Amino acid sequence: MSSLYVWFILLAAVVWFVPLLPSMLRGLYWKATAHPLQELHERALDEGRAPTGAEIAAAISDAHTGKSAWQLRVLKRKADAFARHLEAQARHL
């Protein structure tokens, strides 16, 4: 009887977990993936220079090449957040 209870709890956990899995994976992708344009700006700042036009074009191309629709949506939100960050920095200059 207790074995049946364990299987029922396990099944309930799986039924609860499976629909949440895509959102969890998108969240992990959000945290683990930096926007290429932001990485470029940070690297150029560490080197004490501004990014070149060619570097910016390459970073934008890298951000959009070979990505699925949901990855592009995540990168768009990251780009919007980075743009707000740059605008805030520009206001303080």
Phi and psi restraints in degrees (value plus and minus 20) as a CYANA .aco file:
   2 SER   PHI     -90.0   -50.0
   2 SER   PSI     -49.2    -9.2
   3 SER   PHI     -85.0   -45.0
   3 SER   PSI     -58.7   -18.7
   4 LEU   PHI     -83.9   -43.9
   4 LEU   PSI     -59.6   -19.6
   5 TYR   PHI     -83.3   -43.3
   5 TYR   PSI     -62.9   -22.9
   6 VAL   PHI     -82.9   -42.9
   6 VAL   PSI     -64.0   -24.0
   7 TRP   PHI     -84.0   -44.0
   7 TRP   PSI     -57.9   -17.9
   8 PHE   PHI     -84.3   -44.3
   8 PHE   PSI     -63.9   -23.9
   9 ILE   PHI     -84.5   -44.5
   9 ILE   PSI     -61.9   -21.9
  10 LEU   PHI     -82.9   -42.9
  10 LEU   PSI     -64.6   -24.6
  11 LEU   PHI     -82.6   -42.6
  11 LEU   PSI     -62.5   -22.5
  12 ALA   PHI     -82.4   -42.4
  12 ALA   PSI     -59.8   -19.8
  13 ALA   PHI     -85.1   -45.1
  13 ALA   PSI     -61.6   -21.6
  14 VAL   PHI     -86.1   -46.1
  14 VAL   PSI     -63.4   -23.4
  15 VAL   PHI     -82.4   -42.4
  15 VAL   PSI     -55.2   -15.2
  16 TRP   PHI     -93.6   -53.6
  16 TRP   PSI     -59.1   -19.1
  17 PHE   PHI     -97.5   -57.5
  17 PHE   PSI     -59.6   -19.6
  18 VAL   PHI     -78.0   -38.0
  18 VAL   PSI     -66.1   -26.1
  19 PRO   PHI     -86.3   -46.3
  19 PRO   PSI     -44.2    -4.2
  20 LEU   PHI    -102.7   -62.7
  20 LEU   PSI     -36.9     3.1
  21 LEU   PHI     -78.4   -38.4
  21 LEU   PSI     -66.0   -26.0
  22 PRO   PHI     -79.8   -39.8
  22 PRO   PSI     -60.9   -20.9
  23 SER   PHI     -85.5   -45.5
  23 SER   PSI     -58.5   -18.5
  24 MET   PHI     -85.9   -45.9
  24 MET   PSI     -60.1   -20.1
  25 LEU   PHI     -86.9   -46.9
  25 LEU   PSI     -59.0   -19.0
  26 ARG   PHI     -84.1   -44.1
  26 ARG   PSI     -58.3   -18.3
  27 GLY   PHI     -84.0   -44.0
  27 GLY   PSI     -62.2   -22.2
  28 LEU   PHI     -83.7   -43.7
  28 LEU   PSI     -60.4   -20.4
  29 TYR   PHI     -81.8   -41.8
  29 TYR   PSI     -62.0   -22.0
  30 TRP   PHI     -78.6   -38.6
  30 TRP   PSI     -66.0   -26.0
  31 LYS   PHI     -93.8   -53.8
  31 LYS   PSI     -54.6   -14.6
  32 ALA   PHI    -108.5   -68.5
  32 ALA   PSI     -37.9     2.1
  33 THR   PHI    -131.5   -91.5
  33 THR   PSI     100.5   140.5
  34 ALA   PHI    -107.9   -67.9
  34 ALA   PSI     131.4   171.4
  35 HIS   PHI     -93.2   -53.2
  35 HIS   PSI     111.9   151.9
  36 PRO   PHI     -77.6   -37.6
  36 PRO   PSI     -55.6   -15.6
  37 LEU   PHI     -88.4   -48.4
  37 LEU   PSI     -57.4   -17.4
  38 GLN   PHI     -87.2   -47.2
  38 GLN   PSI     -62.3   -22.3
  39 GLU   PHI     -79.8   -39.8
  39 GLU   PSI     -61.3   -21.3
  40 LEU   PHI     -82.2   -42.2
  40 LEU   PSI     -66.7   -26.7
  41 HIS   PHI     -82.6   -42.6
  41 HIS   PSI     -61.8   -21.8
  42 GLU   PHI     -85.9   -45.9
  42 GLU   PSI     -61.0   -21.0
  43 ARG   PHI     -85.5   -45.5
  43 ARG   PSI     -63.0   -23.0
  44 ALA   PHI     -85.8   -45.8
  44 ALA   PSI     -58.3   -18.3
  45 LEU   PHI     -84.1   -44.1
  45 LEU   PSI     -60.7   -20.7
  46 ASP   PHI     -82.2   -42.2
  46 ASP   PSI     -52.0   -12.0
  47 GLU   PHI    -106.2   -66.2
  47 GLU   PSI     -23.4    16.6
  48 GLY   PHI      56.0    96.0
  48 GLY   PSI      13.3    53.3
  49 ARG   PHI    -164.5  -124.5
  49 ARG   PSI     151.3   191.3
  50 ALA   PHI    -114.5   -74.5
  50 ALA   PSI     128.8   168.8
  51 PRO   PHI     -87.7   -47.7
  51 PRO   PSI     124.7   164.7
  52 THR   PHI    -100.9   -60.9
  52 THR   PSI     144.0   184.0
  53 GLY   PHI     -80.8   -40.8
  53 GLY   PSI     -59.7   -19.7
  54 ALA   PHI     -84.9   -44.9
  54 ALA   PSI     -59.4   -19.4
  55 GLU   PHI     -85.8   -45.8
  55 GLU   PSI     -60.6   -20.6
  56 ILE   PHI     -84.9   -44.9
  56 ILE   PSI     -64.5   -24.5
  57 ALA   PHI     -81.2   -41.2
  57 ALA   PSI     -61.7   -21.7
  58 ALA   PHI     -86.0   -46.0
  58 ALA   PSI     -59.2   -19.2
  59 ALA   PHI     -85.9   -45.9
  59 ALA   PSI     -60.7   -20.7
  60 ILE   PHI     -86.1   -46.1
  60 ILE   PSI     -61.3   -21.3
  61 SER   PHI     -82.8   -42.8
  61 SER   PSI     -63.1   -23.1
  62 ASP   PHI     -82.2   -42.2
  62 ASP   PSI     -54.8   -14.8
  63 ALA   PHI     -88.5   -48.5
  63 ALA   PSI     -44.8    -4.8
  64 HIS   PHI    -130.6   -90.6
  64 HIS   PSI     -29.1    10.9
  65 THR   PHI    -107.0   -67.0
  65 THR   PSI     107.3   147.3
  66 GLY   PHI      52.9    92.9
  66 GLY   PSI       1.1    41.1
  67 LYS   PHI    -123.5   -83.5
  67 LYS   PSI     128.9   168.9
  68 SER   PHI    -102.5   -62.5
  68 SER   PSI     152.4   192.4
  69 ALA   PHI     -80.9   -40.9
  69 ALA   PSI     -62.3   -22.3
  70 TRP   PHI     -89.8   -49.8
  70 TRP   PSI     -53.3   -13.3
  71 GLN   PHI     -86.9   -46.9
  71 GLN   PSI     -59.0   -19.0
  72 LEU   PHI     -85.2   -45.2
  72 LEU   PSI     -56.7   -16.7
  73 ARG   PHI     -84.4   -44.4
  73 ARG   PSI     -61.3   -21.3
  74 VAL   PHI     -83.9   -43.9
  74 VAL   PSI     -65.6   -25.6
  75 LEU   PHI     -85.8   -45.8
  75 LEU   PSI     -53.4   -13.4
  76 LYS   PHI     -84.4   -44.4
  76 LYS   PSI     -63.0   -23.0
  77 ARG   PHI     -84.1   -44.1
  77 ARG   PSI     -58.4   -18.4
  78 LYS   PHI     -86.4   -46.4
  78 LYS   PSI     -59.9   -19.9
  79 ALA   PHI     -84.7   -44.7
  79 ALA   PSI     -59.9   -19.9
  80 ASP   PHI     -83.3   -43.3
  80 ASP   PSI     -61.8   -21.8
  81 ALA   PHI     -85.3   -45.3
  81 ALA   PSI     -59.2   -19.2
  82 PHE   PHI     -87.3   -47.3
  82 PHE   PSI     -58.6   -18.6
  83 ALA   PHI     -82.4   -42.4
  83 ALA   PSI     -61.8   -21.8
  84 ARG   PHI     -82.9   -42.9
  84 ARG   PSI     -57.9   -17.9
  85 HIS   PHI     -84.1   -44.1
  85 HIS   PSI     -65.3   -25.3
  86 LEU   PHI     -83.5   -43.5
  86 LEU   PSI     -59.9   -19.9
  87 GLU   PHI     -84.2   -44.2
  87 GLU   PSI     -59.8   -19.8
  88 ALA   PHI     -84.5   -44.5
  88 ALA   PSI     -60.3   -20.3
  89 GLN   PHI     -85.3   -45.3
  89 GLN   PSI     -60.4   -20.4
  90 ALA   PHI     -85.9   -45.9
  90 ALA   PSI     -53.5   -13.5
  91 ARG   PHI     -86.5   -46.5
  91 ARG   PSI     -49.2    -9.2
  92 HIS   PHI    -104.4   -64.4
  92 HIS   PSI     -27.8    12.2
